[in-house]
Amino acid sequence: MMESMWNLDLDMIKTATIPPAQILESQCNYLEQITKGRVLAKVSRYKKPLLYGNKVMQEIFNEPDDKLGDLGNTPEIHLTYEFFLTSPTTPNYKFRIMIFSYVTGQYPVEILLSEDIAIDIGENMRFSCSTEERFNVILSRIVNSTKVRQVIKALNEMAKQEDGEVLT
């Protein structure tokens, strides 16, 4: 009988990570629950390309299907999003927390923060997180930054006033 050629230890294979956009979507849901829908965090596709070194990564999703090849022959697709705060009472207002971008392989994720938030959490305005764990740590610091908390409080208070609630 021939020996197995499968030199495979399934316990050693890294499990799939959660994409950064999905992590942020879950945090959006939590904020909506916490604020009873008064303040909303949103994640949406960002239309402008981010610079990677000296190279601009263009979005290719709008190209006709005949220009897209099979996955093995296409360049890495950079997914770029913005993460922002808004409120149903201020639908035309948006406070951009960050822009983030990553390739289909998910990590590293490139982050671009507002200057206020970057200073508050002790990071550069532009940096990257190479793992899901690092991204989660940084995200926690970002959403708990002084500036983000101030904007959430202001939007929440405006919504309460709109609803005729007594402010505390």
trRosetta pair geometry for C-beta under 8 A, 3 or more apart (Angstrom, degrees):
i j d omega theta_ij theta_ji phi_ij phi_ji
8 13 7.9 2 -169 -45 90 119
9 12 4.2 50 95 8 109 115
9 13 7.5 173 93 -24 61 79
10 13 5.6 -43 -153 15 45 115
17 106 5.5 171 77 123 117 155
17 107 6.4 -4 77 -11 163 121
17 131 7.8 -149 -114 -167 150 63
17 132 4.3 -167 -157 -46 121 136
18 22 5.2 -119 176 86 92 121
18 23 5.4 111 116 -61 118 90
18 132 6.1 101 44 -139 77 137
19 22 4.6 88 64 6 86 107
19 23 7.2 -150 95 -9 44 84
19 102 7.5 -177 -157 76 84 141
19 106 5.2 -120 -109 -119 69 107
20 23 5.6 -52 -149 32 36 113
20 24 6.4 30 156 -14 67 106
20 81 7.9 -173 106 38 106 133
20 100 6.0 -114 139 131 145 141
20 102 5.7 126 15 -4 131 144
20 106 6.9 154 -12 -163 84 80
20 107 7.7 124 -42 -79 106 78
20 109 4.6 92 -58 -100 154 152
20 132 8.0 -154 -74 -117 70 73
20 135 5.8 -108 -106 -171 100 153
21 24 5.8 -57 -151 40 32 110
21 25 6.3 40 150 -26 66 104
21 43 5.6 148 -154 158 81 147
21 79 6.9 -75 -31 136 133 134
21 81 5.5 131 -101 -29 106 162
22 25 5.5 -46 -145 30 34 116
22 26 6.8 36 155 -19 62 99
23 26 6.1 -57 -160 32 31 109
23 27 6.8 26 146 -14 64 106
23 132 7.5 167 -62 -154 144 94
23 135 6.8 114 61 123 166 121
23 136 6.8 -119 -161 -89 145 82
23 139 6.8 -141 133 -44 125 174
24 27 5.5 -55 -151 38 39 112
24 28 6.4 49 148 -27 68 99
24 41 7.6 -124 176 139 87 120
24 43 4.7 110 110 -73 124 137
24 81 7.6 172 57 116 155 146
24 83 5.4 -104 -159 -107 144 126
24 100 8.0 166 -43 40 148 143
24 139 7.2 -138 -86 -137 79 137
25 28 5.4 -46 -152 27 35 118
25 29 6.9 37 150 -19 63 99
25 43 5.6 -85 -72 27 72 136
26 29 5.7 -49 -156 31 37 113
26 30 6.7 38 147 -19 65 102
27 30 5.5 -49 -149 34 39 114
27 31 6.5 40 154 -19 68 102
27 41 6.4 -44 116 90 88 151
27 139 7.1 -141 -51 163 160 126
27 143 6.5 -124 -178 -78 139 159
28 31 6.0 -55 -150 35 30 109
28 32 6.5 32 152 -20 63 106
28 40 7.1 29 -166 -175 94 70
28 41 4.2 -136 -114 85 72 92
28 42 6.1 81 -129 -90 136 30
28 43 6.3 -116 -43 -9 140 93
29 32 5.8 -55 -151 34 32 113
29 33 6.6 31 153 -17 65 105
30 33 5.7 -57 -152 37 33 111
30 34 6.2 32 154 -20 68 108
31 34 5.6 -53 -142 37 33 112
31 35 6.1 7 166 3 68 112
31 39 6.2 -79 159 101 107 97
31 40 7.1 126 105 -139 113 27
31 41 4.6 76 46 -1 152 113
31 143 8.0 -127 -72 -159 122 128
31 152 7.4 -111 -155 -125 118 127
32 35 6.5 -69 -139 51 23 92
32 37 5.6 29 -169 -93 85 53
32 39 7.7 -144 -97 83 47 56
32 40 5.8 28 -90 -111 95 71
32 41 7.5 -119 -41 27 80 77
33 36 7.6 19 -176 -76 28 37
35 38 4.4 -112 155 50 103 89
35 39 4.1 -50 149 33 175 91
35 152 7.1 -130 -78 -171 137 101
35 156 5.5 -120 -143 -102 114 108
35 159 7.8 77 165 56 112 154
37 40 7.4 8 -159 -68 52 93
37 88 6.8 12 153 -8 92 132
38 87 6.2 -9 161 -142 57 109
38 88 7.4 -97 -138 29 34 98
38 89 7.5 -5 -157 0 74 114
38 155 6.9 149 138 130 88 86
38 156 5.0 81 112 -126 134 64
38 159 3.6 161 -156 94 103 160
38 160 6.9 10 -133 -47 151 69
38 163 8.0 -77 -104 -18 111 134
39 85 6.3 -14 -176 -164 101 106
39 86 7.9 153 -160 83 58 31
39 87 5.4 -42 -108 -92 51 95
39 152 5.2 80 179 -146 168 75
39 155 4.5 103 -104 102 102 124
39 156 5.2 -48 -35 -66 119 80
39 159 7.0 -135 -51 -8 67 145
40 85 7.0 144 82 -157 49 55
40 86 5.3 -26 68 70 99 77
40 87 6.2 158 15 -97 86 35
40 88 7.0 89 -17 -36 124 73
41 83 6.9 6 -180 -176 100 86
41 84 7.2 171 -153 90 60 32
41 85 5.6 -34 -98 -96 66 67
41 97 7.7 -1 -141 -8 104 142
41 143 8.0 -11 -103 -122 156 115
42 83 7.4 177 88 -148 45 46
42 84 5.7 -18 59 64 88 80
42 85 7.8 151 15 -101 77 19
42 86 6.3 -4 1 19 121 112
42 94 8.0 -63 47 -132 122 110
43 81 5.4 9 -175 175 91 135
43 82 7.4 172 -148 83 49 42
43 83 5.4 -12 -99 -100 77 75
44 81 6.5 155 81 -154 27 84
44 82 6.0 -15 62 55 78 86
44 84 7.8 -33 21 24 101 108
45 79 7.8 -88 -121 -167 88 78
45 80 7.0 74 -164 82 66 65
45 81 6.0 -64 -107 -103 33 69
46 50 7.9 50 99 -44 135 96
46 80 4.5 -81 61 130 105 97
46 81 5.5 145 -10 -144 96 11
46 82 4.5 106 -77 -31 109 91
46 99 5.5 59 -83 -141 168 106
46 101 7.8 -86 52 -74 127 95
47 59 7.5 -79 -154 0 49 150
48 80 7.7 -95 78 118 49 150
49 56 4.9 89 107 -180 139 91
49 57 5.2 -176 -160 73 116 58
49 58 5.5 -62 -71 -94 146 40
49 59 6.6 -153 -78 -23 91 77
49 78 7.5 74 -142 87 90 135
49 80 6.8 169 -128 -13 41 160
50 56 8.0 175 90 -143 28 65
50 57 6.6 0 61 41 70 105
50 78 7.4 -128 43 155 99 140
50 80 5.6 170 -11 -116 105 134
50 99 6.7 165 -82 131 121 124
50 101 4.8 -140 22 -13 143 155
50 110 6.4 169 121 102 154 135
50 112 6.8 -167 -128 -22 126 135
51 54 7.5 -17 -174 -129 107 16
51 55 7.3 140 -162 74 65 38
51 56 5.8 -44 -106 -94 65 69
52 55 5.2 -29 73 71 88 90
52 56 7.5 145 24 -106 76 19
52 57 5.5 48 0 -27 122 110
52 78 7.6 -141 -37 -98 136 154
52 110 7.2 -122 -101 -63 91 166
57 78 4.1 42 144 17 146 152
57 80 7.8 149 88 -43 116 122
57 101 7.4 143 63 172 140 144
59 62 6.8 60 115 5 105 96
59 78 7.5 -102 -90 73 61 85
59 80 7.3 -102 -74 26 107 109
60 63 5.1 -23 -174 0 76 123
60 67 7.8 -134 -172 113 107 116
60 68 7.2 133 143 -93 116 95
60 74 7.9 -169 93 -169 158 119
60 75 7.9 125 -19 58 152 101
60 77 6.4 -105 42 -119 109 95
61 77 7.8 84 -59 -157 84 126
63 67 4.3 -87 159 73 123 134
63 68 6.3 140 91 -50 115 88
64 67 5.4 94 66 2 74 102
64 68 8.0 -147 103 -6 43 88
65 68 5.7 -60 -155 31 44 110
68 74 6.6 1 -160 -94 72 137
69 72 7.9 -84 127 65 109 60
69 73 4.1 -64 124 85 143 113
69 74 5.1 178 59 -61 92 86
70 73 5.6 67 59 21 75 100
70 74 7.3 -156 88 -18 30 97
71 74 6.1 -61 -137 28 32 109
74 77 7.1 10 131 -47 123 95
76 103 4.2 -22 174 -145 123 128
76 104 6.3 -153 -159 19 75 92
76 105 7.2 -48 -137 -2 117 103
77 103 6.6 120 68 -155 46 69
77 104 5.0 55 53 -40 95 110
78 101 5.4 17 178 179 105 112
78 102 7.2 173 -148 92 66 18
78 103 5.7 -45 -93 -91 60 63
79 101 6.6 171 85 -149 47 62
79 102 5.9 -16 56 63 93 68
79 103 7.4 132 10 -127 81 15
79 104 7.0 103 -21 -76 110 57
80 99 6.8 9 -176 177 96 100
80 100 7.4 179 -148 94 56 37
80 101 4.1 -13 -101 -100 79 102
81 99 7.1 174 91 -155 43 58
81 100 5.7 -14 62 62 89 81
81 101 7.3 166 19 -81 62 53
82 96 5.7 -51 -174 -136 119 105
82 98 7.3 -178 -151 97 58 42
82 99 5.0 -31 -100 -102 76 74
82 100 7.9 145 -101 17 29 66
83 96 7.5 100 74 -161 48 62
83 97 4.8 -53 103 62 93 111
83 98 5.1 8 48 56 108 81
83 99 7.7 -173 16 -85 74 27
83 100 6.7 24 -12 4 112 110
84 94 4.7 23 156 -178 145 100
84 95 5.9 160 -164 77 86 44
84 96 4.7 -44 -97 -101 107 49
84 97 5.9 -177 -99 3 40 80
85 94 7.2 150 73 -158 45 54
85 95 4.5 -9 54 56 99 103
85 97 6.6 84 -19 -42 89 105
85 148 7.3 147 -36 -149 139 79
85 151 5.4 127 68 128 154 126
85 152 6.5 -114 -140 -79 151 70
85 155 6.4 -147 152 -17 118 159
86 90 6.5 -143 -168 89 73 88
86 91 6.9 54 170 -132 124 35
86 93 6.0 155 -132 89 80 69
86 94 5.0 -29 -76 -101 106 69
86 95 7.4 177 -68 17 54 71
86 155 7.6 161 170 -135 18 147
87 90 4.6 52 59 34 100 90
87 91 7.7 -100 85 -63 52 44
87 93 7.1 1 31 68 88 112
87 155 4.3 -179 -49 -171 133 111
87 156 7.9 -158 -106 -66 134 37
87 158 6.7 121 89 80 166 116
87 159 5.5 -131 -172 -63 133 116
88 91 6.6 7 -153 -68 35 89
88 159 7.1 75 55 -119 85 117
89 155 7.8 158 56 -168 105 76
89 158 5.7 -172 97 125 138 100
89 159 4.7 -177 1 -100 136 71
89 162 4.4 -165 -123 -10 139 165
90 93 3.9 -18 150 27 117 122
90 155 6.6 -107 27 -130 130 93
90 158 6.5 27 -35 115 118 149
93 155 8.0 -168 99 -105 132 108
95 151 4.7 -121 80 -159 176 152
96 99 7.2 2 179 -48 122 82
96 114 6.7 132 94 -54 85 113
97 113 7.5 -37 158 -134 58 76
97 114 7.2 -94 -154 0 27 108
97 117 6.7 90 -161 -69 68 164
97 142 6.4 95 171 162 116 116
97 143 7.6 12 -156 -90 153 65
97 148 6.1 39 -117 -101 114 112
98 111 5.6 -17 -176 -164 135 93
98 112 6.2 150 -163 76 77 51
98 113 5.0 -32 -103 -97 99 62
98 114 7.4 -114 -80 -9 58 72
98 117 7.3 -103 -64 86 94 156
98 142 6.6 -31 -27 -160 134 149
99 111 7.6 146 80 -158 50 46
99 112 4.5 -8 58 58 96 109
100 109 5.5 12 -178 171 113 110
100 110 6.6 160 -156 82 59 53
100 111 5.0 -13 -104 -103 92 67
100 112 7.3 -167 -76 22 46 69
101 109 7.1 156 76 -161 34 66
101 110 4.7 -16 62 58 89 104
102 105 7.7 -119 160 69 97 61
102 106 5.7 17 146 -164 139 27
102 107 6.5 -30 -147 -85 133 31
102 108 6.8 -150 -122 105 96 39
102 109 4.2 -45 -69 -105 119 72
102 110 6.8 170 -74 13 59 72
103 106 7.4 -57 77 -1 62 21
106 109 7.5 -38 166 -60 56 94
106 132 7.7 -6 146 -69 125 96
107 129 7.0 -72 -141 107 104 77
107 130 5.9 88 163 178 110 37
107 131 5.9 67 178 -107 159 25
107 132 6.4 -105 -58 -48 143 65
107 135 7.2 -122 -107 -31 114 130
108 128 4.5 46 157 166 131 121
108 129 6.1 166 -157 81 84 40
108 130 4.4 -41 -93 -105 104 52
108 131 8.0 -29 -103 -30 70 36
109 128 6.4 166 82 -155 40 76
109 129 5.2 -6 54 54 92 95
109 135 5.6 56 36 -101 133 128
110 126 7.4 1 -179 -168 92 88
110 127 7.9 -176 -151 102 57 27
110 128 4.9 -36 -99 -97 58 97
111 126 7.1 173 90 -144 56 45
111 127 5.8 -13 59 65 99 69
111 128 6.7 158 11 -100 78 37
111 129 6.7 45 -16 -9 121 98
111 138 7.1 -151 -13 140 169 146
112 125 6.4 20 -158 150 65 82
112 126 5.1 -4 -105 -100 74 83
113 117 4.7 -119 179 84 117 113
113 118 4.4 146 91 -61 126 90
113 121 7.8 -104 -157 39 169 123
113 123 6.7 85 18 87 149 116
113 125 5.3 -137 62 -150 79 55
113 126 7.6 -159 21 -66 72 39
113 142 7.0 -137 -112 -121 124 115
114 117 4.9 83 60 12 86 103
114 118 6.9 -155 89 -9 40 90
114 125 7.5 -72 143 -136 9 99
114 147 7.2 -125 82 125 128 160
115 118 5.6 -58 -144 37 31 113
115 119 6.3 29 160 -18 67 106
115 125 5.9 -29 -91 -92 60 120
116 119 6.2 -61 -153 36 25 107
116 120 6.3 24 154 -20 62 113
116 145 7.9 127 127 145 84 133
116 147 4.4 103 131 -78 123 153
117 120 5.5 -57 -147 37 32 115
117 121 6.3 5 165 1 69 109
117 142 6.1 37 -180 -142 127 80
117 145 5.0 93 -138 105 80 171
117 147 5.3 -105 -74 52 73 135
117 148 6.6 56 -107 -38 114 97
118 121 6.7 -72 -145 47 23 90
118 123 5.2 -100 -150 79 73 77
118 124 6.2 -31 -163 145 127 18
118 125 4.5 -68 -62 -86 164 56
119 122 7.6 28 -177 -72 29 35
120 145 4.3 95 109 -159 140 109
120 146 5.1 -147 -136 27 137 96
120 147 5.9 -149 -23 -4 154 100
121 138 7.6 91 156 -154 148 70
121 141 4.4 103 -139 147 125 117
121 142 6.2 -40 -49 -81 158 54
121 145 5.4 -70 -50 -92 100 114
123 127 5.6 -98 180 7 113 146
123 138 7.2 54 -67 -139 157 109
123 141 7.9 115 -20 108 123 140
124 127 5.0 123 58 -51 100 104
129 134 4.2 -176 -159 108 98 107
129 135 4.1 139 116 -73 153 72
129 138 5.6 -129 -78 12 134 143
130 134 6.1 48 46 35 63 149
131 134 4.7 97 57 8 83 100
131 135 6.9 -143 97 -5 45 88
132 135 5.5 -56 -148 38 33 115
132 136 6.3 35 154 -22 66 104
133 136 5.8 -54 -152 33 29 111
133 137 6.7 29 152 -18 63 104
134 137 5.7 -53 -150 35 34 112
134 138 6.3 29 154 -14 67 108
135 138 5.9 -58 -146 41 30 108
135 139 6.0 33 155 -23 66 110
136 139 5.6 -52 -140 36 28 114
136 140 6.5 34 157 -22 62 103
137 140 6.0 -55 -156 31 28 112
137 141 6.8 24 150 -14 62 106
138 141 5.7 -57 -154 38 35 111
138 142 6.2 36 150 -23 69 106
139 142 5.5 -52 -145 34 33 114
139 143 6.3 21 162 -10 68 106
140 143 6.4 -58 -140 41 26 99
140 144 6.1 5 163 2 62 118
141 144 6.2 -74 -143 52 24 98
141 145 6.6 53 152 -60 62 87
142 145 5.7 -29 -159 -16 32 116
142 148 6.7 87 153 -32 61 150
143 148 5.6 -128 -150 130 36 160
144 148 7.1 4 2 68 5 125
144 149 6.8 26 -161 -52 41 112
145 148 4.8 86 59 11 88 103
145 149 6.8 -158 89 -5 43 89
146 149 5.9 -63 -149 40 28 110
146 150 6.2 30 155 -23 66 107
147 150 5.7 -54 -148 33 30 112
147 151 6.5 26 156 -16 64 105
148 151 5.9 -56 -150 37 32 109
148 152 6.3 32 153 -19 66 107
149 152 5.7 -54 -145 37 32 112
149 153 6.2 33 155 -20 65 107
150 153 5.8 -55 -148 36 29 111
150 154 6.3 27 155 -17 64 107
151 154 5.8 -54 -145 38 31 110
151 155 6.2 27 158 -14 66 108
152 155 6.0 -59 -146 41 28 107
152 156 6.0 30 156 -21 64 111
153 156 5.7 -58 -145 38 27 113
153 157 6.3 26 157 -18 64 107
154 157 5.9 -55 -146 36 29 109
154 158 6.4 30 155 -19 63 106
155 158 5.7 -53 -147 36 32 113
155 159 6.4 32 154 -19 64 107
156 159 5.8 -57 -150 37 29 111
156 160 6.5 33 151 -21 64 104
157 160 5.6 -50 -148 33 34 114
157 161 6.5 36 153 -19 65 103
157 167 6.1 41 -147 -123 95 121
158 161 5.7 -54 -152 35 32 112
158 162 6.4 34 150 -20 64 106
159 162 5.5 -51 -148 35 34 115
159 163 6.3 27 153 -13 65 108
160 163 5.7 -62 -149 44 31 107
160 165 4.2 -77 -170 62 87 119
160 167 6.0 118 109 -89 135 77
161 164 7.5 42 -180 -73 32 24
161 165 7.3 -83 -67 51 25 73
161 167 6.8 -4 -71 -55 84 113
